Amino acid sequence: MMRSLALLLTLALPAAAQEFTTLKGHGGPIMDIAVHGDQVATASFDNSVGLWQGRVPTWLEGHAAAVVTLEIPEPSVVISGGDDFQVLLQNPALEAPIPVTQHKGKVSDIAVDPEQGRIASASWDGTVHLMTRARGLQSDGAPRVDVIPQILKGHTSGVNAVAFAPSGGLFSAGSDGSILLWEGRDGDLRGRPIVKHGFGINELIVTDTWIAYGAVDGGTRIVDHAGKEIRDFTLDRRPILALAHHAGSHRLAVGDGEGYIMMIDTRTWRISRDFRATRKGPVWALAFSQDGRVIWAGGLDDVAYGWPVDSLDAYDPAISGARSFLKAAETMPNGERQFMRKCSICHELTPGPSRKAGPTLHGIFKRRAGTQPGYRYSQTLTGSDIIWSDTTIDALFDQGPDHYIPGSKMPMQVIKAASDRADLIDFLKTATQETPQ
């Protein structure tokens, strides 16, 4: 599979070739990466944004919680969103960040339309905020800001991704498994569903001719703007957590929960490369360099990696594994379906250390919260008096982790129907090798 770091670092490459690069300095996982020219921006769980020129960072510290998404619409201007519900415009020239909009839940994605100066933000509060920003700089060199937010409601649960087509169309995708195309006049946009996937959709790339999306169940699909399937690249890996596209080199990169990046040639619609990109855990962040010759990746490590694409292993089905499609959502028992939609992105069911974002759920019943060996919990859960049981798990998903355990690292997930929560609990009792009481 993947060449080792040592080999990559010692390869005798031509002088003009790209080199393997690491960006070190963050104090937590890398949640998103953006590129503009020779600048790279990194968003981290350490509440900061790193704006890198070469390997030298400028730290932007405007957020009060983890920064999970960002864009660079122009040099040294970063628009970022985080778990503090805020979207901020940050720039080293500013004395303080400029608030762009405030959601009622964690901000999950940001998109920028450079032609029309629009900004869209997606949130777990179930909304998309659409703003317009004035162009250019003020006399003191700081960015001009003239934000007029519209709040778009159409998804039935959290919105995970938002994207503009090059021609200006706005699309969003969410935990409800839908992709919406927002149509109508400014101020009165309405979301029309074009895709209804069986599981939550995490990632979205939109061009003027096709849409790529990645889902919780590992689904990686290409559809047209009417939602008709063009290609399906689902492998037996899940969930899909990152997508990046470079139009000039016809490359689409797909990052998953197992630490792999799959590269697709969008001219031939074939998988060209498939490689392990992180030492451990998922790939949460992907971005191509300006010339498309380097793919930047980030995850649980506090380091962003820049991989020369041409040095990476070609795809070999015999090594990477044959295509293995998960069973359709409607064929699963309801409890399993609830687990796949709400829990599988972060948790394993099997014993032993887990490479996912959260601890394994194996043996969870009667276990005190914050005590699974080998997992670094937030300070909130360390020493908790919560014992996991039918009652406490039901309360967790009835109220949502952000209300039941304020300050924990658990994402906001609510299961509204009591019957769905009961089915999930019954499934967990079996799947975690515990027997009903």
Helices and strands as residue ranges (DSSP letters): H 5-10, E 21-24, E 30-36, E 39-44, E 49-53, E 56-60, E 67-74, E 77-82, E 86-90, E 98-102, E 107-113, E 118-123, E 127-132, E 150-153, E 159-164, E 170-174, E 178-183, E 190-196, E 201-206, E 211-215, E 220-223, E 229-232, E 240-246, E 251-256, E 260-265, E 270-276, E 283-288, E 294-299, E 303-308, G 309-311, H 317-320, G 329-331, H 334-342, H 390-399, H 401-404, H 418-431
